Amino acid sequence: MEEPRLVEEATTNDINGQLNEEERDPESNSMRQPLLKRNRTLSSSPFALVGAKVSHIESLDYEINENDLFKHDWRRRSRVQVLQYVFLKWSLAFLVGLLTGVTATLINLAIENIAGYKLRAVVNYIDNRRYLMGFAYFAGSNFVLTLIAALLCVCFAPTAAGPGIPEIKAYLNGVDTPNMFGATTLFVKIIGSIAAVSASLDLGKEGPLVHIGACFASLLGQGGPDNYRLKWRWLRYFNNDRDRRDLITSGSSSGVCAAFRSPVGGVLFALEEVATWWRSALLWRTFFSTAVVVVILRAFIEYCKSGNCGLFGRGGLIMFDVSGVSVTYHPVDIIPIALIGIIGGLLGSLYNHVLHKVLRLYNLINEKGKLHKLLLALSVSLFTSIGMYGLPFLAKCKPCDPSIQGSCPGTGGTGNFKQFNCPNGYYNDLATLLLTTNDDAVRNIFSINTPGEFQVSSLIIYFVMYCILGLITFGIAVPSGLFLPIILMGSAYGRLLAIAMGSYTKIDPGLYAVLGAASLMAGSMRMTVSLCVIFLELTNNLLLLPITMLVLLISKSVGDCFNLSIYEIILELKGLPFLDANPEPWMRNITVGELADVKPPVVTLRGIEKVGRIVEVLKNTTHNGFPVVDEGVVPPVGLPIGATELHGIVLRTHLLLVLKKKLFLHERRRTEEWEVREKFSWIDLAERWGKIEDVAVTKSEMEMYVDLHPLTNTTPYTVVESMSVAKAMVLFRQVGLRHMLIVPKYQAAGVSPVVGILTRQDLRAHNILSVFPHVVKSKSGKKH
């Protein structure tokens, strides 16, 4: 899918002349003088890439619709009903944590056993010097597992491909990502991530676990899958975008907690990375969900210590406990620590840049059809198998340290010092890192008190191999996460830097590996606070906190100098209309009134409207909100003459509800309150009522009337037409709006009370620049 063009060339003589006149910084232009000769109408594409599927995109509405029915229900709610609503919120938060924790447990158990038995069989072939059979078994099993994961994603749930975090981030920003949280997507995500990670692909289960937690939250909030949804009355409380947003936020933080066993880190990840809107009550419920997850995981690990979990052994969850290690550092250690941060920022931004190019190429391949998606995934699997099995043969065998005679060389299973093709008393350090599960590889390279375990040549080969695999694996049609590949790459160059420092530093090489992983994650993902807490909870040592904070701050600062974070790059590539927290500087020079001028005329309805007019509007437009305007209204103050009143805004789904319920009047009059409540309740307003093509209206009904006043949101957010686009965008994003009405600066007879409507697409930078391409000069530029 082509990336939207950000700046279009001016083609008229007028615009060329204006460009020549405006050599100064556009920010110096007066707000009262329009810069703005436009060359086309403001428009946008309603399509984006969700998972691996092109979908029609709409916005969510987090605003409370304060119409008469809502106000009446709110007044009638008893204290018991309010307490019941609060109790159900906490109950659902508990269930989100419980289901996410149990699912993460099963995923870890399945991966460790499938991958463990596969690697044990490969080691047996190698011990018997049957190298070709070992490769055939290793490559064949990886091929089959990758085929399972890819087939599920390609044929049943394309939205399950990838990590899912960019789509969750877009959803919490207000973008409806269709089919992203369905039951089929959840099932494919679970089975696909087990198969993909077990296939030794360079990807992790951390991103998919975040998506899995969000899927559980969404399904619980709506009462199950669409076709088998529970109709319990108490579940109707959550049939709105606002409460579903809160649940999905809890689900995403539970997924991070399940991946890293980091409850506080999970909450901070949701706050720092995915959530757009936050409040204290949501913080407590999210923390409660992660606490439930960590209790489930702790109970599971204690149970598995007795040997009841097959090859799960002593982990399956990344846990690097250095609580008993005395971490000491001196002022001279600031130099290597700062160097780790600088390298992490440079490599992270370079990784983002190259991955962006690779993903654009993969999009072109995936557009050719399902077969090409499968062939791409299987080709990557075969390349991975060749590299992981063949590269250890390039490493020299190292003699075992006599002080660790019992554990060196290792014989299959977990742990360091894999013998591979080496004679007795020797081990292959590269096989220790490559021919193992991903979690065990992290534990091996993070291991402390092993300063001479890994050779420089082996670490270089390992680093280069994982850089290549990390770039070509992400983007294939399987569930995949970015956390683990980046951790493995960063830990490798952290170890290399520790060897290069030699006796200059007293910090353990294993701790350098931890700092290297943290720096590369900050350089690529641009997270600081949540990453710091995640690594603190992983290492279980507060003494690492100061140097970890320093590394993360330096790495993020360096990375921000070059490009966006990896998730923002993916959002842009997929075409998801994400609104960033910081508007572009040039947006201060354009007013919302000037945006309204380049949009089609706003479509309004009267408070008491003809059925035929409503049907005509719904059939001929795709708008989701319509201003309701009453003429001839006598104002409560001022002259007793007819005025034009902006009564509010009515949603498309509520118009469809009126047509389906046939709340029609034979004459033009206001309906009584009991007439409306007799036809439908506030619960009906929360439902989505399909399409206008599904509604049957007779010819005689077309001449009847509908009173829209009871269904109209009488308190819509409005902005005056002289407000800057930058200010309007901040308001739109922070409140979580779908529609923002523009009202005129001057009120006078004959002036419409509404100038236009702003939507999410109208506030996107590249859509505005397609109409006003000359507002950006080389001095101001785009945000990098």
C-alpha positions, 0 to 999 in steps of 0.5 A: 500500500502506498504511503500517503504523499505529504506535500503536493506540488503547486501547479498554478501561477497564483501559488507559485507567485505566493511561494516567491513572496513568502521567503520568510518563516511561515510562523511569522505570518499574521493569523488574520491574513490568510496564507491560503490559496488552495489547490484542491478540496480537503479529502482523505482515504478511509482505508488503512492496513490493519494487521495484514488486511486493508480495512475501511477505517472509522473513528470511535466516539469517546464523548458522552452523548448527552441527549434527553434519553441519557439525561433521563436515565442518569437521573433515574439511576439509583445508588445501587445501580451506580455501585453495581456498575463500579463493581462490574468494572472491577470484576471485568478487570479481574477477569482480564488479568485472570484470562491473560495470566492463564493464557500466558502460562499456557503459551510459555508452557507450549513453547518451551516444550515444543521448542525444547523437544525439537532442540533435544532431538537436534542435539541427539543427532549432532552427538551422533555426528549425523549433522545432515539429519540434524539439519533436516529435522531442525529445518523441517520442524521449523518449516512446518511450525511456520507454515501453521502460523502463516496459514492461520494468519493468511486464511483465517485472521489477517489481523492477527499478523504482527505484534498488534501494538500499533493497532491497539495504540490507534484504537486507544487514540480513537481509531476503530480498527475492525476485526482487531479484537475478535474471537477468531483473531484471539485464537489465531494469535494464541496458536500462531504465536506458539507456532512462530516462536517455537519455529526459532524465528527471530520474534517474541511472544511479548507483542502478541501477549499485549494483543491477546490481553486486549482481545480478552478485554474487548470480548469480555466488555461486549459479552463474547464474540459477535455471533454468540454475544451474551445479552445479559442486562448488566453487560449493556453498561459496557456497550460503549466506546469509553468503557471498552477503551478502559478495558482494552487499556487494562488488557494491554498492560496485563499483556506486558506484565505477562510477558515480563512478569512486571506488573508496574512496568505493564501499567507504565507501558500502557500509560507511556506507549499505548494510551492516549487518555488516562485518569486515576481510576483507570490507573488503579484498575489497570494495576489490579489487572496486572497484580492478578496476572503476576499472582497467576504467573508466580503460582504457575512457576512454583508449581513447575519447580516440582517438574510437572511442566515437562521441559519448562524447567526453571523459566520460560519467562525472561527473568534475570535475577541479580538481587544477590550481585553487588553492583559497584560503579565509579565515576570512570564508568560514566564514559562506557555507560554513556557510550552504550546509550549513544550506540543504542540511540544510533543503532535503534534509529538505524534499525527503524529506518531500515525496517521501514524500507523492508516493511514497504517492500513486504507490503508490495509482496503481500499485495500479490496474494495469499500464496506470496505471503506464505512463500515469504514466511517460509523463505524467512523460516528456511533462511533462519534455520540455515543460519542458526544451524550452520553458523555454530560450525564457524565458532572455535571450541573453547575449553571448559573452565575447571572450576565449573566442571559439573556444568560444562559442557552442557548436554542439551536442555537449558543453560550455558556451555553447549557442547554441540560439535566439540570434543569432551571438555570443550563447548561451543559458545555460538551454539549456546546462543543460537541453538536454544529457545529465545528466553534461554538465549536471553538468560545465557547472554545476560548471565553474570560471572562469565566474563570469558564465556563468549568469544568476540568473533562469536558475539559479532557473528551473533549480532550481525545474524540477529540484525539481519533476522530482526529486519527480515522476520518482522513483517511476515504473516505470523504473530510477532513481537519486537521486544525480544529481537531487540533485546537479543541484538542489544545484549550482544553489543553490550557484551562486545563493549564490555570486552572492549572496555577490558580492565577499564571498568569493573561492571560485569559483562552480563550487566553490560548486556542488560544495559545494551538491551535497554539502550537499543529498546529505548533507541528504537521504541523511544520508551524510558520510564516503563522500560526502566521499571521493566528492567528493574523488575527483571533484574530485581536489583535497585542498584542498577536503577541509576545507570539504567536511567542514564542509558535510557535517557541518552539513547532516547535523546539520540534516537529522537534526533533522527526519526520516529519510534518504530511503532509510530513508523508502523502507524504511518506506514499502515495509514492509520489516522493517529493523532500525535500529542504535538501538532505541527508548528505550521498548524498555528498559522491555519484556522479551523474556518479555513479548513471548513472553507475547503470542505464540502458544505456541512449537511444539517437537519432540522429539529423536526425533519421529514423522513424522506429528507433523513433517508436522502441524507443517509443514502447520499452521504457517508457522514456519521454526525449531522448538526441539528438546526432550529429556525424561528426560535425565540431566544430567552433574552434579547429581541423577541424575533425568530433566531436560528439555534444550533440544537446539537448534533445527531449521530448516523446510528441514531437516525437509523434507529429512528427509521428502524423503530419507526418513531414517525409523526403525522404532523410537524410537532415535538414528541412527548417524553413518554412517547420516546421512552416507549419506543426505545431506551438508552441501551438502544442508543449504544447499539450500532444499527447497520446500514441505510440499505437494511432499512425499509421505508414506505412511500407514505412514511417518507412524507411523515416527520421525525422529532430529532430533539430527544436523540440530539446531543445538546452539548457538543464540543464547538470551536470558533472559526478563528481558532488555530488548527493546532489548538483544535487538534489538541482539544480533539485528541485530549477529549477523544472526539469524533466530531467537532463543530465549528461555529461562526465568529460573528452572529447575525441574522441570516448567518448559519449557526454552524460553519462546518464539522471537523473530524479526525481526518481533517486534522491530519497533517498530510491531508491539510498539506495536500490542500495548503502545500506551501505552508511548510518551508524548508526552515520549518520542515516536518517533524522527525 
